[in-house]
Amino acid sequence: MKTPTPLLDIQQLSLTINRNSLLSDINLQLVAGQVTALIGANGAGKSTLFKCIAGEHNPSGTLKVFGRPREQWSRQALARQLAVLPQQSALQFPFLAREVVSLGRIPHQSCERDNLPIIQQAMEQAKVWHLRDAPYPRLSGGEKQRVHFARILAQLAGEPRPRILLLDEPTSALDLGQQHQLLGEAQQLAAQGCAVLIIVHDLNLAARYADQLVLLDKGHIVSLGSPEQVLTPINVEQYFGYRAQLMQSPHGHQVLV
């Protein structure tokens, strides 16, 4: 079987800031149809690697997006195919929720008439259509997170093309049901041909929704593979300081207790 061409291809990526080595010799590929989760203890390098991919840091090594070095992409062209959901947003303007979602359409330069059905579909998919006329600053943390998820859904909507979705702790402000709903949507996007990368702290959520896990420690990838390969009791004890028991859920995925 032919190996699929990676939408994101990282080779020997390293990052040093103020003489501190934050990442070293990172090799990672994201392919269409796959959800990849970055896991690791606090300070392991998850957010730093995420920011390198998102373009916030300038690492050494090779980082190709859709077959081209990231620096060769214009911001607008790349934003039509790559969307980033940060952990927190500094947005403070008194926009309505639907106006925040409409920001996702800016890279496409499409008219309002074309944007309106896309915005509605994205908000319905993220379960926030009922908040469309609510002032964004008055929303709860979880509501804001779901509105921004709708924004990136609107950003990636349009004519078929390879897409990458980057989610930085997207469930941090959500209740239990909303966590599973959002990660289920991420799985659906992967099934439609998107490559999805998620930072997640809950190892059981990672085991349930990710196809590939990347375990980081001190800026290095120490384990990469399926949840069964990465979430071993030995790895969990060594890198998270917890002696876990491994069980099988009725749905077939691993559960750590």
Beta strands, then each sheet from edge to edge (+ up, - down):
strand 1: 8-17
strand 2: 20-30
strand 3: 35-39
strand 4: 60-65
strand 5: 68-69
strand 6: 82-85
strand 7: 163-168
strand 8: 194-199
strand 9: 212-217
strand 10: 220-225
strand 11: 246-248
strand 12: 254-256
sheet 1: 2+ 1- 4+ 5-
sheet 2: 6+ 7+ 8+ 3+ 9+ 10-
sheet 3: 11+ 12-
end
